């Protein structure tokens, strides 16, 4: 069997099985494993605090996640940190320290690497994170791996506690990053397209850290970030919780710029496009009402959790009829 037969998430399930901790080894330790491998971040709770530390990592590879034509060095640095901060935000935490590993071809311009770090430092300053070390290796293609720690007080939000009857919501508009990438691919980079609102959303996403903390404070316990596409990410959350869900297509929020640029395709971009880094969450109706009042404009209730086949997500149109799937979220190892 090849990993293409399993797909990314089938492989992740196997890794999770292979890396189950020896419970006897952690019972007497100064921490306990609060959230295991497979969520947005892993989490260890230190009773002496009490404080929960969050650990996450992400990699971006040239030709897979970005190209020089679509993502300048400075924006690549921003985005590499942003994807990790978003994982911490999804658990209601604040980012802390980052380790950065670079793989670079020998002919990489030093000016490019300087801009890469300028972008990383820019977002770190904005969100209170700090780069504390890392590694550099020779590589046939450029890649950047960021490992980030974070912290939260209380229990982190996780993917495994959604229940039938929960309401489903997001903290902001969807499809903007995918729309920006499509503009770049169709038009090519240039001064006019670089100023596009959608392109800026693609190159410089803003993690929803404050929103994550607001959700946790309101009592939300089930959440994740939207990095691989709304429909597929909700399916992951549902699979982890053993439930299914419905999405109301006419409730999915999107920027007017996306609807104007892609009047026929904006909903598919919102449902199946990735790298929006808004937060997806579920909660009972009363907690959802309290949570929505704490969020800035842009968030929306988009569906409901159901009892059904775990991981199944049905998209309903404005008349309540099932909508045919017209796209797929990101899977590294899909055939």
Order of alpha helices (4+ residues) and beta strands (2+ residues): alpha-alpha-beta-beta-beta-alpha-beta-alpha-beta-beta-beta-alpha-alpha-alpha-alpha-beta-alpha-beta-alpha-alpha-beta-alpha-beta-beta
